[in-house]
Amino acid sequence: MTRWFVQQGGSQEDLGPLRPSELLEMVRAGQVTSDSMLRKNDSNWFSASSVGGLFEAAMRPTIRYFCPQCETEVKEPPVTCHECGREIQQALTQITENSIVNQVDQSLVGNAGSSVKNWLKKKRIAKNRDNESK
């Protein structure tokens, strides 16, 4: 499983290990921005803006599933409820629209429905502009 780490305030202290879902929550809360430094497992540090699709994924709706009998949150069906033991084929669902609290540069995010391919194209254009200005 991938473990993510976030560098806190430019110091050598890092926050983690984080599951991918926890990293997405930090992006949604504005705690991780395009300038934040991340690392995956034991890799070197890199900027969050270089993680393809991270900000787009944080903006996608979240679906949560609940047992129709006891309303305990469960994994995506088919599943057995860990609370009441019911076999669940169709669960109650809750869909949450997500946004990013401190909006990042829209050239990095694009629209929530745009593809990763478009995001990469925008990223490449921005990188080329940066290289030309040097």
The 8 nearest C-alpha neighbors of each residue, nearest first, counted from 0:
[[1, 2, 18, 40, 19, 3, 17, 39],
 [2, 0, 40, 3, 39, 18, 19, 17],
 [1, 3, 40, 16, 17, 18, 39, 0],
 [4, 2, 39, 17, 16, 38, 40, 15],
 [3, 5, 15, 38, 16, 14, 37, 13],
 [6, 4, 37, 14, 13, 36, 7, 15],
 [7, 5, 13, 36, 37, 12, 9, 14],
 [6, 8, 13, 9, 10, 12, 5, 14],
 [9, 7, 10, 6, 12, 35, 11, 13],
 [8, 10, 7, 6, 11, 36, 12, 35],
 [11, 9, 12, 8, 7, 6, 13, 36],
 [10, 12, 13, 9, 6, 7, 8, 14],
 [13, 11, 10, 7, 6, 14, 9, 8],
 [12, 14, 6, 5, 7, 4, 11, 15],
 [13, 15, 5, 4, 6, 16, 7, 12],
 [16, 14, 4, 17, 3, 13, 5, 2],
 [15, 17, 2, 3, 4, 14, 18, 40],
 [18, 16, 15, 3, 2, 21, 4, 22],
 [17, 19, 21, 20, 2, 22, 3, 16],
 [20, 18, 22, 21, 23, 17, 3, 1],
 [21, 19, 23, 18, 22, 24, 17, 25],
 [22, 20, 24, 18, 23, 19, 17, 25],
 [21, 23, 19, 25, 24, 20, 17, 26],
 [24, 22, 26, 20, 57, 25, 21, 27],
 [25, 23, 27, 21, 26, 22, 28, 20],
 [24, 26, 28, 30, 22, 23, 27, 31],
 [25, 27, 31, 23, 29, 24, 28, 30],
 [28, 26, 99, 24, 25, 29, 100, 98],
 [27, 29, 25, 100, 26, 30, 24, 99],
 [28, 30, 101, 100, 26, 31, 27, 99],
 [29, 31, 25, 28, 26, 32, 27, 101],
 [32, 30, 26, 29, 25, 35, 33, 47],
 [33, 31, 35, 34, 29, 103, 26, 30],
 [32, 34, 48, 47, 35, 103, 46, 31],
 [35, 33, 32, 46, 47, 36, 48, 31],
 [36, 34, 32, 47, 46, 31, 33, 37],
 [35, 37, 46, 45, 6, 47, 44, 5],
 [38, 36, 5, 44, 45, 4, 47, 46],
 [37, 39, 44, 4, 42, 3, 43, 45],
 [38, 40, 3, 42, 2, 41, 4, 1],
 [39, 41, 2, 42, 3, 1, 38, 4],
 [42, 40, 39, 43, 38, 2, 44, 3],
 [43, 41, 39, 38, 40, 44, 45, 37],
 [42, 44, 38, 45, 41, 39, 37, 40],
 [43, 45, 38, 37, 36, 42, 46, 39],
 [46, 44, 36, 37, 38, 47, 43, 49],
 [47, 45, 36, 48, 35, 49, 34, 37],
 [46, 48, 33, 49, 35, 50, 36, 37],
 [49, 47, 33, 46, 50, 34, 107, 51],
 [48, 50, 47, 46, 51, 45, 33, 122],
 [51, 49, 47, 48, 53, 52, 46, 54],
 [52, 50, 53, 49, 115, 119, 48, 118],
 [51, 53, 55, 54, 115, 56, 50, 118],
 [54, 52, 56, 55, 51, 50, 57, 23],
 [55, 53, 57, 56, 52, 108, 58, 26],
 [54, 56, 52, 58, 57, 53, 108, 111],
 [57, 55, 53, 59, 58, 54, 52, 23],
 [58, 56, 54, 23, 55, 59, 27, 53],
 [57, 59, 97, 98, 55, 56, 111, 60],
 [60, 58, 56, 57, 97, 111, 61, 55],
 [61, 59, 96, 95, 97, 94, 58, 62],
 [60, 62, 95, 94, 59, 63, 96, 97],
 [63, 61, 94, 93, 95, 60, 92, 64],
 [64, 62, 93, 92, 94, 61, 65, 72],
 [63, 65, 92, 73, 72, 91, 90, 75],
 [66, 64, 72, 91, 70, 71, 73, 90],
 [65, 67, 70, 71, 68, 90, 69, 91],
 [66, 68, 70, 91, 90, 69, 65, 87],
 [69, 67, 66, 70, 85, 83, 71, 65],
 [68, 70, 71, 66, 67, 83, 82, 65],
 [71, 69, 66, 65, 67, 68, 72, 91],
 [70, 72, 65, 66, 69, 73, 82, 80],
 [73, 71, 65, 64, 66, 70, 74, 63],
 [74, 72, 65, 64, 80, 71, 66, 75],
 [73, 75, 64, 76, 78, 72, 63, 65],
 [74, 76, 64, 77, 73, 78, 90, 63],
 [77, 75, 78, 88, 87, 74, 89, 90],
 [76, 78, 88, 87, 75, 89, 79, 86],
 [77, 79, 76, 87, 86, 80, 74, 75],
 [78, 80, 86, 85, 87, 84, 81, 77],
 [79, 81, 84, 85, 82, 83, 73, 66],
 [80, 82, 84, 83, 79, 73, 85, 71],
 [81, 83, 80, 84, 71, 69, 85, 79],
 [82, 84, 85, 80, 81, 69, 68, 79],
 [85, 83, 80, 81, 79, 82, 86, 87],
 [86, 84, 80, 79, 83, 87, 68, 66],
 [85, 87, 79, 78, 84, 80, 88, 77],
 [88, 86, 78, 77, 89, 79, 85, 76],
 [87, 89, 77, 76, 90, 86, 78, 79],
 [90, 88, 87, 76, 91, 77, 67, 66],
 [91, 89, 65, 66, 64, 67, 92, 87],
 [90, 92, 65, 64, 67, 66, 89, 93],
 [93, 91, 64, 63, 90, 65, 94, 62],
 [92, 94, 63, 62, 95, 64, 91, 61],
 [95, 93, 62, 61, 60, 63, 92, 96],
 [94, 96, 61, 60, 97, 93, 62, 63],
 [97, 95, 60, 61, 94, 98, 59, 58],
 [98, 96, 58, 60, 59, 95, 57, 99],
 [97, 99, 58, 27, 100, 96, 57, 59],
 [98, 100, 27, 102, 101, 29, 28, 26],
 [101, 99, 29, 28, 102, 27, 98, 26],
 [102, 100, 29, 99, 103, 28, 32, 27],
 [101, 103, 99, 100, 104, 29, 105, 98],
 [104, 102, 105, 101, 32, 33, 108, 107],
 [103, 105, 106, 107, 102, 108, 33, 109],
 [106, 104, 108, 107, 109, 103, 102, 110],
 [105, 107, 104, 108, 109, 121, 122, 118],
 [108, 106, 105, 104, 109, 118, 122, 48],
 [107, 109, 105, 55, 106, 54, 110, 104],
 [110, 108, 105, 106, 107, 113, 111, 118],
 [111, 109, 113, 112, 108, 55, 105, 114],
 [110, 112, 113, 55, 58, 59, 109, 108],
 [111, 113, 110, 114, 59, 55, 109, 58],
 [114, 112, 110, 111, 109, 117, 115, 118],
 [113, 115, 116, 117, 112, 118, 111, 52],
 [114, 116, 118, 117, 52, 119, 113, 51],
 [115, 117, 119, 114, 118, 120, 113, 121],
 [118, 116, 120, 114, 119, 115, 121, 113],
 [117, 119, 115, 121, 116, 120, 122, 107],
 [118, 120, 122, 116, 117, 121, 123, 115],
 [119, 121, 117, 123, 122, 118, 116, 124],
 [122, 120, 124, 118, 123, 119, 125, 117],
 [121, 123, 119, 125, 120, 124, 126, 118],
 [122, 124, 126, 120, 121, 125, 119, 127],
 [125, 123, 127, 121, 126, 122, 128, 120],
 [126, 124, 128, 122, 127, 123, 121, 129],
 [125, 127, 129, 123, 128, 124, 122, 130],
 [126, 128, 130, 124, 129, 125, 123, 131],
 [129, 127, 125, 131, 126, 130, 124, 132],
 [128, 130, 126, 132, 127, 131, 125, 133],
 [131, 129, 127, 133, 128, 132, 126, 125],
 [132, 130, 128, 129, 133, 127, 126, 125],
 [131, 133, 129, 130, 128, 127, 126, 125],
 [132, 130, 131, 129, 128, 127, 126, 125]]
